[in-house]
């Protein structure tokens, strides 16, 4: 039980960190803001079915992007394990 909560806290903390970094990257010319925002969205989507559905709906139009998001989701699941929602 504690391990599940700790994993969820770790993933959401990482997602928040990448979100803040992405916002800073939108203003600073040195950082690639969109990349950090994409990583943040992928991590947040592990615990948000609505965000995951939104990502699927909007990437299905672009098969290469949809395939990449699927592979990235598989990789994060392999690294962090399947989320317990």
C-alpha positions as CSV (number, residue, x, y, z in Angstrom):
1,X,0.0,0.0,0.0
2,X,2.7,2.4,0.9
3,X,4.7,1.4,-2.1
4,X,1.8,2.3,-4.4
5,X,1.3,5.7,-2.8
6,X,5.0,6.4,-3.0
7,X,5.1,5.5,-6.7
8,X,2.1,7.7,-7.4
9,X,3.7,10.6,-5.5
10,X,7.0,10.1,-7.4
11,X,5.3,10.1,-10.8
12,X,3.1,13.1,-10.1
13,X,6.1,15.0,-8.6
14,X,8.1,14.2,-11.8
15,X,5.2,15.3,-14.0
16,X,4.8,18.6,-12.0
17,X,8.6,19.2,-12.3
18,X,8.5,18.7,-16.1
19,X,5.4,20.9,-16.3
20,X,7.1,23.8,-14.6
21,X,10.3,23.2,-16.7
22,X,8.1,23.2,-19.8
23,X,6.4,26.5,-18.8
24,X,9.9,28.0,-18.2
25,X,11.0,26.6,-21.6
26,X,8.2,28.5,-23.3
27,X,9.7,31.8,-22.1
28,X,13.4,31.0,-22.1
29,X,15.0,30.4,-25.5
30,X,17.5,27.9,-24.2
31,X,14.9,25.2,-23.1
32,X,12.6,23.3,-25.4
33,X,9.3,23.9,-23.6
34,X,7.1,21.8,-25.8
35,X,9.3,18.7,-25.1
36,X,9.0,19.0,-21.3
37,X,5.3,19.7,-21.6
38,X,4.9,16.5,-23.6
39,X,6.8,14.5,-21.1
40,X,4.6,16.0,-18.3
41,X,1.4,15.2,-20.2
42,X,2.5,11.6,-20.7
43,X,3.3,11.2,-17.0
44,X,0.1,12.9,-15.9
45,X,-1.9,10.7,-18.3
46,X,-0.8,7.6,-16.3
47,X,-3.2,8.7,-13.6
48,X,-5.8,10.7,-15.6
49,X,-8.0,8.6,-17.9
50,X,-9.5,11.9,-19.3
51,X,-6.1,13.2,-20.3
52,X,-5.2,9.8,-21.8
53,X,-8.5,9.8,-23.8
54,X,-7.8,13.4,-24.9
55,X,-4.3,12.4,-26.1
56,X,-5.6,9.4,-28.0
57,X,-8.3,11.5,-29.6
58,X,-6.0,14.2,-30.8
59,X,-3.0,12.0,-31.9
60,X,-5.1,9.4,-33.8
61,X,-5.1,11.9,-36.8
62,X,-1.4,11.6,-37.1
63,X,-0.4,7.9,-37.2
64,X,3.3,8.4,-36.6
65,X,2.7,10.6,-33.5
66,X,0.0,8.2,-32.2
67,X,2.4,5.3,-32.6
68,X,5.2,7.3,-30.8
69,X,2.8,8.2,-27.9
70,X,1.9,4.5,-27.6
71,X,5.5,3.5,-27.5
72,X,6.3,6.2,-24.9
73,X,3.4,5.0,-22.8
74,X,4.6,1.4,-23.0
75,X,8.1,2.6,-22.0
76,X,6.9,4.6,-19.0
77,X,4.7,1.6,-17.9
78,X,7.8,-0.7,-18.2
79,X,10.0,1.7,-16.2
80,X,7.4,2.8,-13.5
81,X,5.0,-0.2,-13.6
82,X,1.3,-0.1,-14.4
83,X,-0.5,2.7,-12.5
84,X,-3.1,1.8,-9.9
85,X,-5.8,4.3,-10.4
